[in-house]
Amino acid sequence: MNSEEKFDVIIVGGGPSGLGAAYMLAKYGFNILVIERGGRIGSKNIFGGRIYSYAFKKIIDDFEKDAPIERWVRKERLSLMNDTDALTLELSVGNEYNNSFTTYLSTFLRWLAKRVEDLGAFILTGVKVDKLLIEDGKVTGVLADGDRFKANVVIDAEGINPILIRDARFREDWKPHEVAVGVKEVIKLPKNVIEERLNLGDDEGVAQLFIGYPTKYLPGGGFLYTNKETINIGIVVRLDHAIKNRISIYDLAEDFRQHPYIKNIVKGGSVIEYAAHLVPEVPQYNLDKLYGDGLLVVGDAAGFVLNMGFTIRGVDLAFWSGILAAEAVKKAHDEGKYTKETLSVYKTLLKDSFIIKEMQLHSKIPSILGNASLYDNYVKGIIDVLKNIYAIDDNPKKISKLMIDILHKHDLTLIDLMKDLLTVFMNV
Amino acid sequence: MSEKRLSVEERLGLNSFVIDKEPHIKVKYEVCRSCPEKPCLYVCPAHLYTLDQQGNLHFNYEGCLECGTCRIACPYGAVEWNYPKGGKGIHYQFE
């Protein structure tokens, strides 16, 4: 490729947000280049295990028929877990319910990249962008492996580590309280074993979140997702709490896998991969930091993740932010220039989209989820209450008194419980 | 095999890496010497930061999962963090 060639748009990063932007821009007929540092698309991408499909269905007509879907999530489980026990709530929906699915993100992204290339875009893999080229405060391209690539607009989809925009002083790096560390193991098991153990039909999957033990009772949680022949287990823990409590993060995944509840599910399976990735926890709401002269920021680099405690969304929001960035480029193109002013339409598009509406509706969630006792005495206390209610012996007991006594043992009162429940209810 | 607890080294051994000759992360050890907390020792998911018997910090970039945790956790900015060169580093296959 001739490095003197100038593109309409250069997209840094071939993840869900970068490819979303590329797909839409290629569809509009822009001359674009995607630069991906991984040796192949998807080799640097990690997620928990599930994708919500609505955003993709809006853009890609034959999405459900053609995308590499492993299993449709038809069982949602939320578990409180202590050192030995688990208390689980399960929503099991009938078939034909295709709201979210599990997949290998790498396979999924390669499928998406193929679609992007079919539309005429260039994707360069195994090339790292070293810095943004800036002339008179305007981003004019990138420097990658010593070559200069010029463009009217650069879309930064570099991911959770915002090195390029940090070095260009567009934003500051994350602070420990703004991110969580995720670790994950992929465990291989025969298809029928997964289906029998988790009560799943042929193309059905489970998405399960765990609170308590997986994070050593700190803010965050554990997860389990099923593919056809693998189970993903992992833990996401807030970095500030992990630092303060000196948590050995490298041990978390194995501690979780050795828990009696998980051990039975993955028995006989082989761990085939171990991964780690950061997750934005407290989104940076400053939308004015997501655009500049010749620059737009999308996906994890923009902090678009929504953690509601019982659902976690990242890939759909990343993809959609890419779509909106593409719309912004088109509008700026129609105006005839790619200045900070014309590209600020990205902010308007974001504000009008479900991404920001949803984040604003739930803006108090991060602080509620930061309440440390949710992960500690609540988990332990509630499991203890249920365990005692279900335990029968020759010692008759009144359930209400039992509840109050046990909650008290865990430094909880019924009033606290009601108050915290109400706080959660008022903010979801 | 899976019933056995796997050390972090054993788990890293399952991953595929294309190792560069040059480290992509540089640690300013002179800063670490006066760091009392050393959160890197426990927050790195690959356990790549260790102490020797003399109490000196060591870092091995070869098993790096490229998450960025060490950079953000370091209270003194001693971790000069960058992505590995194009095509180098961790090569995830089952994510």
Contacts between the chains, C-beta under 8 A, distances in Angstrom:
chain1	res1	chain2	res2	distance
A	37	B	83	5.8
A	37	B	84	7.8
A	37	B	86	5.1
A	37	B	87	7.5
A	38	B	87	7.4
A	38	B	91	7.4
A	39	B	18	6.6
A	39	B	86	7.9
A	39	B	87	4.2
A	39	B	91	5.8
A	42	B	92	7.5
A	42	B	95	7.4
A	43	B	90	7.8
A	43	B	91	4.8
A	43	B	92	5.5
A	43	B	93	7.6
A	44	B	66	6.7
A	44	B	89	7.8
A	44	B	90	7.1
A	44	B	92	6.7
A	45	B	92	7.1
A	45	B	95	6.1
A	46	B	92	6.5
A	46	B	95	4.7
A	47	B	95	7.1
A	104	B	94	6.3
A	104	B	95	6.5
A	105	B	95	5.4
A	106	B	92	6.3
A	106	B	93	7.0
A	106	B	94	7.7
A	106	B	95	5.5
A	125	B	86	8.0
A	125	B	87	7.6
A	126	B	86	4.6
A	126	B	87	3.4
A	127	B	86	4.3
A	127	B	87	7.8
A	128	B	83	5.8
A	128	B	84	7.5
A	128	B	85	5.7
A	128	B	86	4.0
A	144	B	86	7.6
A	145	B	85	7.6
A	145	B	86	5.9
A	160	B	68	6.6
A	161	B	66	7.9
A	161	B	68	4.1
A	161	B	71	7.6
A	161	B	81	7.4
A	161	B	83	7.3
A	163	B	81	7.5
A	163	B	82	6.4
A	163	B	83	6.8
A	173	B	71	7.3
A	173	B	72	6.7
A	174	B	72	5.2
A	175	B	72	7.1
A	176	B	72	5.8
A	176	B	73	6.0
A	179	B	72	6.2
A	181	B	43	6.8
A	181	B	45	6.4
A	181	B	67	6.7
A	181	B	69	5.0
A	182	B	67	8.0
A	183	B	45	4.8
A	184	B	95	7.6
A	185	B	11	7.2
A	186	B	94	4.4
A	186	B	95	7.3
A	187	B	2	6.6
A	230	B	94	6.5
A	239	B	43	6.9
A	239	B	69	6.6
A	239	B	72	6.4
A	239	B	73	6.2
A	242	B	42	7.9
A	242	B	43	5.7
A	243	B	37	7.8
A	243	B	39	4.7
A	243	B	43	6.3
A	243	B	73	5.7
A	246	B	39	7.8
A	246	B	42	5.6
A	247	B	42	6.4
A	247	B	43	7.4
A	248	B	42	4.7
A	248	B	47	7.8
A	249	B	42	6.6
A	249	B	43	5.2
A	249	B	44	7.1
A	249	B	45	5.0
A	249	B	69	7.3
A	250	B	8	4.4
A	250	B	42	7.7
A	250	B	44	6.7
A	250	B	45	5.4
A	250	B	46	6.4
A	250	B	47	4.1
A	251	B	8	7.4
A	253	B	11	7.7
A	254	B	5	5.4
A	254	B	6	6.0
A	254	B	11	7.7
A	257	B	2	7.5
A	258	B	5	6.0
A	263	B	3	7.3
A	266	B	2	6.0
A	267	B	2	7.1
A	267	B	3	7.0
A	268	B	2	6.6
A	269	B	2	4.8
A	270	B	1	5.4
A	270	B	2	5.6
A	271	B	2	6.2
A	271	B	6	6.1
A	271	B	11	6.5
A	271	B	14	6.3
A	272	B	14	6.0
A	272	B	94	5.7
A	273	B	14	5.8
A	273	B	15	6.0
A	273	B	92	6.7
A	273	B	93	6.5
A	273	B	94	4.5
A	273	B	95	7.0
A	274	B	8	7.8
A	274	B	11	3.8
A	274	B	12	6.5
A	274	B	14	6.2
A	274	B	15	6.1
A	274	B	65	7.7
A	275	B	15	7.9
A	275	B	65	6.2
A	275	B	92	6.0
A	275	B	95	5.6
A	276	B	45	3.6
A	276	B	46	6.8
A	276	B	65	4.1
A	276	B	67	4.2
A	276	B	69	7.2
A	277	B	65	7.8
A	277	B	67	5.4
A	278	B	67	5.5
A	278	B	68	5.4
A	278	B	69	6.4
A	278	B	72	7.4
